Amino acid sequence: MANTTKTQIEIPQSVVEYTLTFESPVIPSGDARVETVTSVLAAMKPWGFSLDGLETKLRSDKANEHAYVFRRTVPARPAASLALFYNKIFISGENLDWEGADEFIKTMSAGIEAVQGILRPKIASQNLVAGLHIQLKDRPTVDVVRPLLNAQAFKLIDGETKFSGVIVTGQESNVIIEASLVYANALWVRLFRDHSGGATFQEIAEALRADEERLFEVLGLEGIL
Amino acid sequence: MNDAALTPRVGLSNTLRGGFFADGMQNVGPEPLSDSLGQNGLAATIVGFSTTAYFDLSGLQRSPSKPGVVYNSIFTARVPDEFEIPFASLHPLPSDAEVRSVSAETLRFVSCEYNAFATRYVAEAVDQIYVLENRDEVEKFIRQNRLRAWLLQAVEPLNEAFGEGAIKALRLETDEEGGQTLFCLVKFPNTLDEARHALAFFDRMWWSAHCAPVAGKLNFDFELV
C-alpha cells in the first residue's frame, strides 16, 4: 500500500552500472583493436571522452580481465566510463540525473554502436543496476520502510526496531532496500533489472525511470530523481 | 643533492614549505588525518612528483609513517596546516627557472590533492551523522570555519539529550547583516517542553563548555516534527 504523506528527500550520491554481455568472447586482432578504440573515442568525444581518459588494462593473466576503459575527462564530474572487455561492455555513471539523461544515453549508445560496428558481437543479455543513497529530510527511515513488512517480521527481534530492510525479487528485476552507511537518515536502494539483448539503451533507461518512480510511489518519497 | 645550489633559489634550505591554498587542509579542523587518508594523499602526491623532470620513483624511500603524518625521504607532508618538501633530486640540478617551475608545479599539485581529499574527509564523517540542507554551501562553511571537529564531538551529547533516533539537520542561516551561522536542528518528535528540556540538558552537559571558539558560527536548536 502506498504512503499518503510524501517525505522530502535528496539523493546525494548515486551510481548506475550497465552490462552488455556478448554471447561469445570477441578478441579483436591488432587492426580491429586500434579501429575500435579510435571509433569509440570519436563517437564519445562530444561528451568529453578523450585519449587522456583511456586506460588499457591488458596485463592480467586472466583474459576476461583485459579491458579498454574510456573515462570522461572533461568535465571529470559526474564520472562516467565505458569499459570494453572481450566478453562484455560495462558502463558506469555516477551522480547522474534525469536532466542529463538524454546526453548520457546518446553518448553511451554511440560508444556501444561503435563497438558493434567493428567487432559485431552477438548480444546475450543486458543488465542495469542503479544504486541510490536516498536521504530523508525530516522523517526517520524506519518510519518509511516499516509499512513494507508485516507486523510478524518485527517479532524476529526483541526491543525497538532501528531499521528493517527489504529484498524483493521478481522475474527480471530485484529491489534491495537497506540503511545507508554513508549518509545519515538515508536509504541505500539498489534496483536491478535484466533486459533482452534487443532492448535499446533508451528503453533500458525508461525502464529504470519507471522503477525509480514506482519506488518513490511505494515509499511515499518526493524529490528530484 | 646540491643544497647550496638550491637554497638561494627557493629561499629555504633544502626544503620547500607552504601552506595549503584556498579552503583546503588548513580548514579541516584540529585533528590530523587518519593514516588511510594520508596514504591516499601520499599516493597521489608521489604520482605528481614522478611526472616532473627531476624526480622519479626509483628515488622514493619511505620511513615508517605515524598516524596522521605522512613521511618519506623525498617529501614530508604534515597536516593540517603546513607541508614541507625536502628536495632530493636524482639528477643534476636544473636551471634557476626550471627549479622555480618544478617547485611551483609541485606545490600546486600537493595543494590540489590535499584540497580534494580534505573536502572528502570533511564531508564523509559529517554525512554519516547529519542531514545536510544545501549540501555544497554547508560543506564549504564547515571547512572554512573548521567546524568538523565540533560537529563530530557534539554527536554523543546530542544523542544523550534528544535520543539516538532524532534526525540532526545542518542548515546555514544568514542574518540581516549577511552574517552566517550553521544551525544543527534536531528534529524532535515529542512535545515542546520535552524539546526545551533536552536542549537545556545538551547546553549544560556539553555546549556551554565548548561554544566559545565557534561562537556565532555554530549553534544548536530543535524543530518539532
Interface residues (C-beta under 8 A of the other chain):
Chain A: E10 P12 Q135 L136 K137 D138 R139 P140 V142 K162 L181 V182 Y183 A184 N185
Chain B: E124 D127 Q128 I129 Y130 V131 L132 E133 R135 G165 I167 K168 A169 K187 E223 V225
